[in-house]
């Protein structure tokens, strides 16, 4: 192969790779955002994140954020990123779950309508926090995203305490009810921690707003131990969460309990494997 041919081959490969990733940013830039103030805020925020990741040669995340920007610009409902979308360090999942529950709870209390700019900044900052935490190599960037999230949440919470100044902008309504709310347990235990009670409290408050026809409480375990023992443990966990929901004001007639034992894993593992993400009760709503 001549030197010219070799250079041409490398350029062709590079162009081929470029076509696969990193080019959604330009598509997003070319859009004219429509929709509400909140959606326009999401568009500009996600566009900035896409540019930042593109500049760091993280083309996959650049495309992810660009796609979210384009969806918001097109007037679509764009929800905060789900925890399951990222491969997060195990010791960071709890903090991010609480943050996401706080964010969606504030949205449910009217945060988007009363403080659309702050709501958009909070959601974008949360997704930024998720992405940086998954990479887990730049602690200063993780902290910066977290600080922006907390500042935007504080602004939104302040707005929620004030009377509505004007009629809110019409918002497209997401088809999904709030949740799921994940209540985690220590290994082999069915005792509720303070964090678990806080999560159940968010779910109980959401019941008041969402008015579901049923509150589903499903118990799960990891794969350590026999299937029968895990069925018993998952029932104890479901019973504990159901009792706490009722104690926090949810009507007993709404609560529907079920058990899955070690089946339906949230984090796939081999048999006899400890996994915190599978030791859980899931609270979901039925419309």
MILUMDREN-51260 format. One record per residue (C-alpha): residue number from 1; residue in one letter; y, z, x. Coordinates in Angstrom, 2 decimals. Each point is the difference from the previous one (the first is absolute). Layout:
% residues N
+------+------+---------+---------+---------+
! titi ! dogu !      yy !      zz !      xx !
+------+------+---------+---------+---------+
!  NUM !    A !       Y !       Z !       X !
...
+------+------+---------+---------+---------+
% end
This chain:
% residues 287
+------+------+---------+---------+---------+
! titi ! dogu !      yy !      zz !      xx !
+------+------+---------+---------+---------+
!    1 !    X !    0.00 !    0.00 !    0.00 !
!    2 !    X !    3.42 !   -0.92 !    1.36 !
!    3 !    X !    2.70 !    2.66 !    0.32 !
!    4 !    X !    1.95 !   -1.67 !   -2.81 !
!    5 !    X !   -3.05 !   -0.01 !   -2.26 !
!    6 !    X !   -0.67 !    3.66 !    0.74 !
!    7 !    X !    3.57 !    0.97 !   -0.89 !
!    8 !    X !   -0.22 !   -2.04 !   -3.18 !
!    9 !    X !   -3.26 !    1.73 !   -0.95 !
!   10 !    X !    1.51 !    3.44 !    0.52 !
!   11 !    X !    3.03 !   -0.97 !   -2.09 !
!   12 !    X !   -2.25 !   -1.29 !   -2.79 !
!   13 !    X !   -2.00 !    3.22 !   -0.02 !
!   14 !    X !    3.19 !    2.05 !   -0.05 !
!   15 !    X !    1.38 !   -1.99 !   -2.89 !
!   16 !    X !   -3.26 !    0.39 !   -1.87 !
!   17 !    X !    0.10 !    3.76 !    0.45 !
!   18 !    X !    3.64 !    0.13 !   -0.99 !
!   19 !    X !   -0.81 !   -1.78 !   -3.23 !
!   20 !    X !   -2.47 !    2.76 !   -0.86 !
!   21 !    X !    2.26 !    3.01 !    0.42 !
!   22 !    X !    3.64 !    0.92 !    0.29 !
!   23 !    X !    1.43 !   -2.86 !   -2.03 !
!   24 !    X !    0.32 !    1.84 !   -3.30 !
!   25 !    X !    3.22 !    1.54 !    1.34 !
!   26 !    X !    1.79 !   -3.34 !   -0.15 !
!   27 !    X !   -1.30 !   -0.62 !   -3.51 !
!   28 !    X !    1.31 !    3.40 !   -1.06 !
!   29 !    X !    3.41 !   -0.67 !    1.59 !
!   30 !    X !    0.31 !   -3.20 !   -2.02 !
!   31 !    X !   -0.30 !    1.80 !   -3.33 !
!   32 !    X !    2.92 !    0.98 !   -2.22 !
!   33 !    X !   -0.94 !    3.40 !   -1.45 !
!   34 !    X !    0.22 !    0.51 !   -3.74 !
!   35 !    X !   -0.88 !    2.97 !   -2.18 !
!   36 !    X !    1.37 !    3.52 !   -0.03 !
!   37 !    X !    1.98 !    1.89 !    2.62 !
!   38 !    X !   -3.22 !    1.79 !    0.91 !
!   39 !    X !   -1.90 !   -3.25 !    0.56 !
!   40 !    X !    2.85 !   -1.48 !    2.03 !
!   41 !    X !    0.00 !    3.17 !    2.10 !
!   42 !    X !   -3.73 !   -0.38 !    0.58 !
!   43 !    X !    0.55 !   -3.62 !    1.02 !
!   44 !    X !    2.62 !    0.79 !    2.64 !
!   45 !    X !   -1.92 !    3.02 !    1.27 !
!   46 !    X !   -3.34 !   -1.77 !    0.34 !
!   47 !    X !    1.72 !   -3.01 !    1.58 !
!   48 !    X !    1.45 !    2.30 !    2.67 !
!   49 !    X !   -3.43 !    1.52 !    0.66 !
!   50 !    X !   -1.53 !   -3.47 !    0.24 !
!   51 !    X !    2.62 !   -1.01 !    2.57 !
!   52 !    X !   -0.55 !    3.18 !    2.03 !
!   53 !    X !   -3.76 !   -0.55 !    0.16 !
!   54 !    X !    0.47 !   -3.70 !    0.82 !
!   55 !    X !    2.25 !    0.99 !    2.91 !
!   56 !    X !   -2.82 !    2.24 !    1.28 !
!   57 !    X !   -2.50 !   -2.90 !   -0.33 !
!   58 !    X !   -1.86 !    1.87 !   -2.77 !
!   59 !    X !   -0.31 !   -3.12 !   -2.10 !
!   60 !    X !   -2.59 !    1.37 !   -2.42 !
!   61 !    X !    2.24 !    2.88 !   -1.11 !
!   62 !    X !    3.00 !   -2.32 !    0.04 !
!   63 !    X !   -1.82 !   -2.20 !   -2.52 !
!   64 !    X !   -1.00 !    3.02 !   -2.07 !
!   65 !    X !    3.58 !    1.19 !   -0.36 !
!   66 !    X !    1.27 !   -3.54 !   -0.56 !
!   67 !    X !   -2.47 !   -0.44 !   -2.85 !
!   68 !    X !    1.24 !    3.23 !   -1.59 !
!   69 !    X !    3.60 !   -1.20 !    0.44 !
!   70 !    X !   -0.79 !   -3.28 !   -1.73 !
!   71 !    X !   -1.77 !    1.74 !   -2.88 !
!   72 !    X !    2.99 !    2.28 !   -0.56 !
!   73 !    X !    2.41 !   -2.95 !    0.29 !
!   74 !    X !   -1.98 !   -1.77 !   -2.70 !
!   75 !    X !    0.43 !    2.93 !   -2.40 !
!   76 !    X !   -3.59 !    1.25 !    0.31 !
!   77 !    X !   -1.04 !    3.66 !   -0.09 !
!   78 !    X !   -0.64 !    1.13 !    3.59 !
!   79 !    X !   -1.50 !    3.48 !    0.23 !
!   80 !    X !   -0.02 !    2.22 !    3.11 !
!   81 !    X !   -2.85 !   -0.86 !    2.31 !
!   82 !    X !   -3.29 !    1.71 !   -0.84 !
!   83 !    X !   -1.42 !    2.35 !    2.62 !
!   84 !    X !   -3.23 !   -2.00 !   -0.04 !
!   85 !    X !    1.91 !   -3.06 !    1.25 !
!   86 !    X !    0.37 !    1.55 !    3.46 !
!   87 !    X !   -2.43 !    1.41 !    2.56 !
!   88 !    X !    1.85 !    3.31 !    0.38 !
!   89 !    X !   -0.78 !    2.83 !    2.44 !
!   90 !    X !   -2.02 !    2.59 !   -1.92 !
!   91 !    X !    2.44 !    2.81 !    0.79 !
!   92 !    X !    2.93 !   -1.97 !   -1.47 !
!   93 !    X !   -1.52 !   -1.01 !   -3.34 !
!   94 !    X !    0.88 !    3.23 !   -1.79 !
!   95 !    X !    3.71 !   -0.14 !    0.90 !
!   96 !    X !    0.28 !   -3.63 !   -1.06 !
!   97 !    X !   -1.86 !    0.64 !   -3.25 !
!   98 !    X !    2.43 !    2.77 !   -0.91 !
!   99 !    X !    2.93 !   -2.27 !    0.88 !
!  100 !    X !   -1.32 !   -2.86 !   -2.12 !
!  101 !    X !   -0.65 !    2.32 !   -2.94 !
!  102 !    X !    3.55 !    1.34 !    0.32 !
!  103 !    X !    1.37 !   -3.56 !    0.03 !
!  104 !    X !   -1.95 !   -1.20 !   -3.05 !
!  105 !    X !    0.76 !    3.24 !   -1.82 !
!  106 !    X !    3.75 !   -0.50 !    0.58 !
!  107 !    X !   -0.32 !   -3.58 !   -1.25 !
!  108 !    X !   -1.72 !    1.30 !   -3.12 !
!  109 !    X !    2.85 !    2.44 !   -0.60 !
!  110 !    X !    2.53 !   -2.85 !   -0.06 !
!  111 !    X !    0.89 !   -0.26 !    3.67 !
!  112 !    X !    0.01 !   -3.80 !    0.00 !
!  113 !    X !    2.39 !   -0.14 !   -2.95 !
!  114 !    X !    2.36 !    2.75 !    1.16 !
!  115 !    X !    0.03 !   -0.78 !    3.76 !
!  116 !    X !   -1.36 !   -3.54 !    0.52 !
!  117 !    X !    1.38 !   -0.35 !    3.53 !
!  118 !    X !   -1.43 !    3.31 !    1.18 !
!  119 !    X !   -3.29 !   -0.72 !   -1.78 !
!  120 !    X !   -0.35 !   -3.33 !    1.81 !
!  121 !    X !    0.85 !    1.57 !    3.37 !
!  122 !    X !   -2.54 !    2.76 !   -0.61 !
!  123 !    X !   -2.79 !   -2.46 !   -0.81 !
!  124 !    X !    0.76 !   -2.25 !    2.96 !
!  125 !    X !    0.19 !    3.01 !    2.32 !
!  126 !    X !   -3.33 !    1.29 !   -1.31 !
!  127 !    X !   -1.69 !   -3.34 !    0.70 !
!  128 !    X !    1.65 !   -0.02 !    3.45 !
!  129 !    X !   -1.38 !    3.51 !    0.61 !
!  130 !    X !   -3.47 !   -1.14 !   -1.07 !
!  131 !    X !    0.06 !   -3.01 !    2.34 !
!  132 !    X !    1.27 !    1.93 !    3.01 !
!  133 !    X !   -2.46 !    2.83 !   -0.62 !
!  134 !    X !   -2.89 !   -2.46 !   -0.10 !
!  135 !    X !    1.05 !   -1.35 !    3.41 !
!  136 !    X !    0.50 !    3.60 !    1.21 !
!  137 !    X !    1.47 !   -1.04 !    3.35 !
!  138 !    X !    3.74 !    0.54 !   -0.51 !
!  139 !    X !    0.60 !    3.56 !   -1.26 !
!  140 !    X !    3.75 !   -0.51 !    0.03 !
!  141 !    X !   -0.35 !   -2.95 !   -2.39 !
!  142 !    X !   -2.30 !    2.01 !   -2.27 !
!  143 !    X !    2.58 !    2.78 !   -0.12 !
!  144 !    X !    2.86 !   -2.43 !   -0.64 !
!  145 !    X !   -1.77 !   -1.49 !   -3.04 !
!  146 !    X !   -0.87 !    3.48 !   -1.27 !
!  147 !    X !    3.61 !    1.17 !    0.37 !
!  148 !    X !    1.30 !   -3.03 !   -1.90 !
!  149 !    X !   -2.53 !    0.68 !   -2.74 !
!  150 !    X !    1.00 !    3.66 !   -0.34 !
!  151 !    X !    3.73 !   -0.84 !    0.00 !
!  152 !    X !   -0.46 !   -2.62 !   -2.74 !
!  153 !    X !   -2.18 !    2.39 !   -2.02 !
!  154 !    X !    2.64 !    2.71 !    0.24 !
!  155 !    X !    2.60 !   -2.46 !   -1.32 !
!  156 !    X !   -2.26 !   -1.03 !   -2.85 !
!  157 !    X !   -0.80 !    3.62 !   -0.90 !
!  158 !    X !    3.73 !    0.80 !   -0.07 !
!  159 !    X !    0.60 !   -2.90 !   -2.38 !
!  160 !    X !   -2.79 !    1.21 !   -2.28 !
!  161 !    X !    1.88 !    3.27 !   -0.51 !
!  162 !    X !    3.09 !   -1.82 !   -1.24 !
!  163 !    X !    0.53 !   -1.40 !   -3.52 !
!  164 !    X !   -0.50 !   -3.74 !   -0.36 !
!  165 !    X !    3.37 !   -1.65 !    0.70 !
!  166 !    X !   -0.82 !   -3.30 !   -1.65 !
!  167 !    X !   -2.81 !   -1.79 !   -1.73 !
!  168 !    X !   -2.70 !   -0.76 !    2.58 !
!  169 !    X !   -0.83 !   -3.54 !    0.94 !
!  170 !    X !   -3.06 !   -1.40 !   -1.77 !
!  171 !    X !   -3.05 !    0.37 !    2.22 !
!  172 !    X !   -3.35 !   -1.78 !   -0.22 !
!  173 !    X !   -2.61 !    2.58 !   -0.85 !
!  174 !    X !   -3.05 !    0.28 !    2.22 !
!  175 !    X !   -3.26 !   -0.44 !   -1.85 !
!  176 !    X !   -1.65 !    2.90 !    1.80 !
!  177 !    X !    0.37 !    3.63 !   -0.98 !
!  178 !    X !    0.96 !    2.53 !    2.71 !
!  179 !    X !   -2.72 !    0.97 !    2.44 !
!  180 !    X !   -2.60 !    0.33 !    1.21 !
!  181 !    X !    0.67 !    3.52 !    1.20 !
!  182 !    X !   -2.41 !    1.02 !    2.76 !
!  183 !    X !   -0.88 !    3.69 !    0.35 !
!  184 !    X !   -1.76 !    0.69 !    3.32 !
!  185 !    X !   -2.40 !    2.84 !    0.84 !
!  186 !    X !   -1.20 !    1.73 !    3.14 !
!  187 !    X !   -3.55 !   -0.71 !    1.13 !
!  188 !    X !   -2.57 !    1.43 !   -2.39 !
!  189 !    X !    2.70 !    1.69 !   -2.12 !
!  190 !    X !    1.21 !   -0.26 !   -3.59 !
!  191 !    X !    2.96 !    2.37 !    0.48 !
!  192 !    X !    3.47 !   -1.41 !   -0.61 !
!  193 !    X !    2.40 !    0.16 !    2.94 !
!  194 !    X !    3.76 !    0.37 !   -0.48 !
!  195 !    X !    0.37 !   -3.70 !    0.75 !
!  196 !    X !   -2.62 !   -0.82 !   -2.62 !
!  197 !    X !    1.85 !    2.07 !   -2.60 !
!  198 !    X !    3.24 !   -1.80 !    0.86 !
!  199 !    X !   -1.66 !   -3.39 !   -0.55 !
!  200 !    X !   -1.45 !    1.19 !   -3.31 !
!  201 !    X !    3.49 !    1.17 !   -0.96 !
!  202 !    X !    1.35 !   -3.52 !    0.55 !
!  203 !    X !   -2.79 !   -1.41 !   -2.15 !
!  204 !    X !    0.64 !    2.56 !   -2.75 !
!  205 !    X !    3.71 !   -0.88 !    0.00 !
!  206 !    X !   -0.85 !   -3.70 !   -0.20 !
!  207 !    X !   -2.14 !    0.64 !   -3.09 !
!  208 !    X !    3.13 !    1.18 !   -1.81 !
!  209 !    X !    1.81 !   -3.24 !    0.75 !
!  210 !    X !   -2.80 !   -2.56 !   -0.20 !
!  211 !    X !   -1.64 !    1.39 !   -3.18 !
!  212 !    X !   -3.49 !   -1.31 !    0.90 !
!  213 !    X !   -2.81 !    0.07 !   -2.52 !
!  214 !    X !   -2.28 !    1.62 !    2.60 !
!  215 !    X !    0.24 !    1.72 !    3.37 !
!  216 !    X !   -3.11 !   -0.90 !    2.00 !
!  217 !    X !   -1.21 !    2.48 !    2.61 !
!  218 !    X !   -2.73 !   -1.39 !    2.26 !
!  219 !    X !   -1.72 !    2.17 !    2.64 !
!  220 !    X !   -1.23 !   -1.39 !    3.34 !
!  221 !    X !   -1.53 !    1.19 !    3.27 !
!  222 !    X !   -0.73 !   -1.39 !    3.44 !
!  223 !    X !   -3.56 !   -0.93 !    0.97 !
!  224 !    X !   -1.02 !    3.24 !    1.71 !
!  225 !    X !   -2.86 !    1.72 !   -1.86 !
!  226 !    X !   -2.37 !   -1.11 !   -2.73 !
!  227 !    X !    1.10 !   -2.14 !   -2.92 !
!  228 !    X !   -0.85 !    2.78 !   -2.45 !
!  229 !    X !    2.02 !    2.60 !    1.91 !
!  230 !    X !    2.94 !   -2.39 !    0.18 !
!  231 !    X !   -0.17 !   -0.64 !   -3.74 !
!  232 !    X !    0.27 !    3.77 !   -0.56 !
!  233 !    X !    2.89 !    0.28 !    2.47 !
!  234 !    X !    1.89 !   -2.92 !   -1.54 !
!  235 !    X !   -0.34 !    1.65 !   -3.44 !
!  236 !    X !    1.44 !    3.26 !    1.35 !
!  237 !    X !    2.94 !   -1.92 !    1.45 !
!  238 !    X !    0.63 !   -1.87 !   -3.25 !
!  239 !    X !   -0.19 !    3.28 !   -1.93 !
!  240 !    X !    2.53 !    1.64 !    2.36 !
!  241 !    X !    2.50 !   -2.85 !   -0.33 !
!  242 !    X !   -0.41 !   -0.22 !   -3.79 !
!  243 !    X !    0.61 !    3.74 !   -0.31 !
!  244 !    X !    3.14 !   -0.24 !    2.11 !
!  245 !    X !    1.32 !   -2.95 !   -2.02 !
!  246 !    X !   -0.45 !    2.01 !   -3.18 !
!  247 !    X !    1.63 !    3.04 !    1.63 !
!  248 !    X !    3.00 !   -2.23 !    0.82 !
!  249 !    X !    0.43 !   -1.07 !   -3.61 !
!  250 !    X !   -2.29 !   -3.01 !   -0.53 !
!  251 !    X !   -1.75 !    0.11 !   -3.37 !
!  252 !    X !   -3.75 !    0.66 !    0.37 !
!  253 !    X !   -0.64 !   -2.74 !   -2.56 !
!  254 !    X !    1.35 !   -2.60 !    2.46 !
!  255 !    X !   -2.15 !    1.01 !    2.98 !
!  256 !    X !   -3.16 !   -2.07 !    0.54 !
!  257 !    X !   -2.23 !    1.11 !    2.89 !
!  258 !    X !   -2.59 !   -2.04 !    1.89 !
!  259 !    X !   -1.92 !    0.30 !    3.27 !
!  260 !    X !   -0.91 !   -2.57 !    2.61 !
!  261 !    X !   -1.46 !    2.22 !    2.71 !
!  262 !    X !   -0.27 !   -1.93 !    3.25 !
!  263 !    X !    0.12 !   -3.39 !   -1.77 !
!  264 !    X !    3.18 !   -2.08 !   -0.34 !
!  265 !    X !    1.30 !    0.92 !    3.47 !
!  266 !    X !    3.68 !   -0.53 !    0.66 !
!  267 !    X !   -0.72 !   -0.28 !    3.73 !
!  268 !    X !   -3.32 !   -1.73 !    0.67 !
!  269 !    X !   -2.25 !    2.09 !    2.28 !
!  270 !    X !   -3.70 !    0.23 !    0.88 !
!  271 !    X !   -2.13 !    2.77 !   -1.48 !
!  272 !    X !    0.55 !    3.57 !    1.21 !
!  273 !    X !    3.57 !   -0.68 !    1.17 !
!  274 !    X !    2.98 !    2.31 !   -0.47 !
!  275 !    X !    3.04 !   -1.86 !   -1.35 !
!  276 !    X !    3.06 !    1.81 !   -1.37 !
!  277 !    X !    1.08 !   -3.00 !   -2.06 !
!  278 !    X !   -3.21 !    0.15 !   -2.04 !
!  279 !    X !    0.19 !    3.73 !   -0.79 !
!  280 !    X !    2.26 !   -0.48 !   -2.96 !
!  281 !    X !    0.72 !    0.02 !   -3.69 !
!  282 !    X !    1.80 !   -3.02 !   -1.40 !
!  283 !    X !    2.36 !    0.47 !   -2.93 !
!  284 !    X !    0.66 !   -3.20 !   -1.94 !
!  285 !    X !    1.58 !   -0.74 !   -3.36 !
!  286 !    X !   -1.18 !   -2.16 !   -2.88 !
!  287 !    X !    2.67 !   -1.62 !   -2.15 !
+------+------+---------+---------+---------+
% end
